């Protein structure tokens, strides 16, 4: 029996079948934050996720995009602070 290729909600084509999934616990350990913080990021749309069964998982590409967005925001904040004297 052949199984259909899994499709992700709002799939942008940047995902691969062999892409790594991260659990909420792995993300809390990685970033040193609480589970609530991770769920807040998801609820705010800052961190994309997929649902596998009843559990949320974050794909490597989602994590990369989250880190990239945070890096860009930090760079913009630093640039703004250097432009205006305190």
C-alpha positions as CSV (number, residue, x, y, z in Angstrom):
1,X,0.0,0.0,0.0
2,X,1.4,3.4,-1.0
3,X,0.9,6.3,1.4
4,X,0.4,9.8,0.1
5,X,3.1,12.4,0.4
6,X,2.4,14.5,3.5
7,X,1.3,18.0,2.8
8,X,1.9,20.8,5.2
9,X,-0.6,23.5,5.8
10,X,0.5,26.7,4.1
11,X,3.3,24.8,2.5
12,X,5.6,27.2,0.7
13,X,7.7,24.5,-0.9
14,X,10.7,25.1,1.2
15,X,10.3,21.9,3.2
16,X,11.8,18.5,2.5
17,X,10.5,15.1,3.4
18,X,13.6,14.3,5.4
19,X,13.5,17.6,7.3
20,X,14.2,17.4,11.1
21,X,11.3,18.0,13.5
22,X,11.9,19.6,16.9
23,X,9.7,19.0,20.0
24,X,8.6,21.8,22.4
25,X,11.0,20.3,25.0
26,X,13.9,20.4,22.6
27,X,13.2,24.1,21.8
28,X,13.0,25.0,25.5
29,X,16.4,23.5,26.0
30,X,17.8,25.0,22.9
31,X,16.7,28.6,23.7
32,X,16.7,28.4,27.5
33,X,13.0,29.5,27.8
34,X,9.8,28.1,29.2
35,X,7.2,26.0,27.3
36,X,4.9,29.0,27.7
37,X,7.3,31.2,25.8
38,X,7.5,28.7,22.9
39,X,3.7,28.4,22.8
40,X,3.4,32.2,22.9
41,X,5.8,32.5,19.9
42,X,3.6,30.0,18.0
43,X,0.4,31.8,19.0
44,X,1.8,35.2,17.9
45,X,2.8,33.7,14.5
46,X,6.5,34.2,15.1
47,X,7.3,30.5,15.1
48,X,5.6,28.2,12.5
49,X,4.8,24.6,13.4
50,X,3.0,21.5,12.2
51,X,0.7,19.2,14.1
52,X,1.8,15.5,14.1
53,X,-1.0,13.6,15.7
54,X,-1.9,15.7,18.7
55,X,1.6,17.2,19.1
56,X,3.1,20.4,17.7
57,X,6.5,20.0,16.0
58,X,8.7,22.7,14.5
59,X,10.5,21.9,11.2
60,X,14.1,22.9,10.7
61,X,13.1,25.4,8.1
62,X,10.6,27.0,10.6
63,X,13.4,27.2,13.2
64,X,15.8,28.7,10.6
65,X,13.2,31.4,9.6
66,X,12.5,32.2,13.3
67,X,16.2,32.7,14.1
68,X,16.7,34.7,10.9
69,X,13.7,37.0,11.8
70,X,15.1,37.5,15.3
71,X,18.6,38.3,14.0
72,X,17.2,40.9,11.6
73,X,15.1,42.5,14.3
74,X,18.1,42.7,16.6
75,X,20.2,44.2,13.9
76,X,17.5,46.8,13.2
77,X,17.2,47.6,16.9
78,X,20.9,48.1,17.2
79,X,21.0,50.3,14.1
80,X,18.2,52.5,15.5
81,X,20.1,52.8,18.8
82,X,23.3,53.9,17.1
83,X,21.4,56.5,15.0
84,X,19.8,58.4,17.9
85,X,21.8,59.7,20.9
86,X,20.4,58.8,24.4
